[in-house]
């Protein structure tokens, strides 16, 4: 999918690394009993670096090192988490209640080695964009869920906003007030 988007010049990004996802980022509890082997093979065949740490704590550290190196030691401006991958989201009770959306001043940071990248970056004062429940976010923001037909790339409500001409609004309100004042004055004159 990413290769297709690159070829069409839709997004210029390349994969930094791949992990297997699923429970504890080991492709556990996925779709079928052999999912773990299938996902490992796909990841290895991709040619990208595969993150396969022995623990979530080590996985979190590997990711932070990868992101730091990829940024050429420039400050990371935001961390975006989409979904509930354990290294990103954490494996703590605090992870469950982490707020959706843009988080500038997040909740109390747990003192736990598997607290996840959302808390690691929050601890560094970096804003978090946390998108765990996409359906809920779409409903709250008036965005369609699985629209049919799908809009073309670059089309749809996400890419457009309605801007009203303030001068016309002020003019219309002014005319209405003038009319009401005139009507009220004429009514009093006729009494």
Residue, then its C-alpha position, 0 to 999 in steps of 0.5 A: x500500500x505504501x509503495x502504491x501511495x509513493x508511486x502516485x506521489x500522494x505521500x513521500x514517506x518510506x518505512x522506517x521499521x516494521x513490527x508484528x503488532x498484536x498482543x505484546x507486539x508479537x502477532x499473538x491473538x491475531x486472525x488465525x492460529x498461523x497468523x504469527x508465522x505469516x506476519x513474521x514472513x511478510x515483515x521479513x520479506x518487506x526488506x524493512x528493519x523488523x522490530x522484534x524485541x524480547x520485552x515491551x520495555x526493550x521494544x519501547x527503547x528500540x523505537x525511541x532510538x529509531x525515531x531519534x536517529x531518523x530525526x537526525x537528532x532534531x527535536x521530535x515535535x509530536x508523537x502520533x499513536x494510531x491504534x493500540x499497539x502495546x509499545x505505543x499505547x503501553x500495558x498499564x491501567x493508565x493506558x486504558x484511560x489515556x484521552x483520545x485526540x490531541x493531548x498537550x497536558x496529559x494524565x499522570x504518568x505511571x512509573x512502569x517500564x511498559x508504560x508505552x511511547x505515549x507516556x515516554x514522549x509525554x514525559x519529555x513534554x512532547x504533544x501526543x496525538x492519540x487515535x485509539x477509537x477512530x469510530x468514536x472520533x469520527x462520530x464526535x467530529x461529524x466525519x463519515x464512517x466508511x462512506x459509499x462511494x469513497x471520495x477521491x483523495x483530496x476531496x470530502x469534508x476533511x479537506x474543505x471548510x466553509x468560510x462565510x464573508x463577514x462583511x456580507x453578514x454584517x451588512x445583512x444584520x445592519x439592514x435588518x436592524x435598520x428595517x426594524x428601527x424604521x418599522x418601529x418608528x413608523x408604527x409609533x408615529x401612526x399611534 
